[in-house]
Amino acid sequence: MKVGNLVKVKTKQYGEKFGLIVGIDDGSKRNPRWRIRLFDHPRDVFAGPKDVAVISETALCSPLTGASQ
C-alpha cells in the first residue's frame, strides 16, 4: 500500500468507510500504520494492515495529485 491508494477501512465506532492513504508511519516493521483521510469524516484515522483493504491503486480524486495548481 502506498500514498494515494483508495482504500476501505474498518473502524471501531463507524463501521467500514472509504478514504485515501495520505501518510505512512514506518515506526516499526512489526506494526505499520497508515494515515487515512476518510471521505465522510472530518478527522484522519490511523489503521493497521488487518483493517485496510485496497480498492484502487490510483485514485483519480486524490488531493495529492493536483496540489501544484
N, C-alpha and C positions, 0 to 999 in steps of 0.2 A: 504494500500500500504506500502511496505517495501523496504529496500535497496536490490538491485539485481533484482527487477522485470523488465521485458521487457515491455515498455510502448509506446504508440503513443501519441505525444504531438501536440497540436495546437499552432503554433507560430504566432506572429503578421505579420512578414515580409516574412517568408519562407513557410508558409502553414503547413501541417501535416508532422511530422518527427518521426522516430523511435529512441529510445535510452534506456538507463538503468538508474534507480534511483541509485544515488551514495551518496545522503545525504538527510537528513530531517531537516527542520527548524521548530521546535516546539515553536517558539517565542510567538505565540498567538493561542489559540484553535479556535478562530473565523476565523482566516486567515492563515491556514497552507500552507507551501510551500515545494516543493520537488526540489532538485537539480538534474538535469537530464543531463547525458553525451550523446549527440547525436552521431550517428554513422557517419554522413557525414558533420559534422560541427566542427570547431576547438575549440569552446568555449562551456562551460556548460550553461544551461539555468535554470532559476527558473520558476516553473509553479504552478498554483493553482489547486484545485480539479476539477474545471469546464473544465480545459484544458487538463487533463490527462486521458487516458483510458488504463487499464492494458491488455496486450496481453498475457503474460505468468507470472505465479507466480515465476518460477525458470528459469532463463536464463542460458543456457549451456555455453554461451560465456562471462559470467560475468568476468570482470577484477579483481573482489574482491576474487574469489574462488581460483585462482592459485597464489596468491601473496606470499605465503610462499616458493615457489620453487626457 
